């Protein structure tokens, strides 16, 4: 099975049936995705290779269980992200020896309930970056409207109407359209697709 016209579904079904060429095509096609997820988590080449190897091992185990073969790219992105976070979390909990004191220390950062979880911070950062990209793609008037609506304390509708030359009754519908444009932007759409898997 070769060529760019072969679908992911075809490759998954063939690899699940034992076709070694189909398996190699899957690995070749999706390794850049795995490595890009590892790079976003700032993993070095050795750690990225570990994540990749673990992911492909998990895929071999779960290939027969995939209900929707076309969803494989999302499964790969999600599994790669989980493996990166697992690796980073395990590393943060490692004990180290202080040679000067001959004592063992463990990191308590991950044990304190008041400290946010690393994966939560990373996901929040990804959402923030996607939102900034989507916000930058909005037309000037939509950006100005959303900025005025997000001020603290809130800007009164009468002031927004005057600043933007927009009827007070049009602020709500324009806000809804601006938010829908944000959701449809490529940056947010990609993030929402990854979060679904």
SULFEN-V24224 format. One record per run of one state. SS is the DSSP state (alpha for helix, beta for strand, coil for the rest). FROM is the first residue (numbers start at 1). TO is the last residue. If there is no record, write none. Layout:
BEGIN
ss from to
SS FROM TO
SS FROM TO
END
This chain:
BEGIN
ss from to
coil 1 7
alpha 8 16
coil 17 19
alpha 20 40
coil 41 44
alpha 45 65
coil 66 68
alpha 69 92
coil 93 95
beta 96 98
coil 99 102
beta 103 105
coil 106 117
alpha 118 137
coil 138 139
alpha 140 149
coil 150 156
alpha 157 164
coil 165 167
alpha 168 184
coil 185 185
alpha 186 196
coil 197 197
END
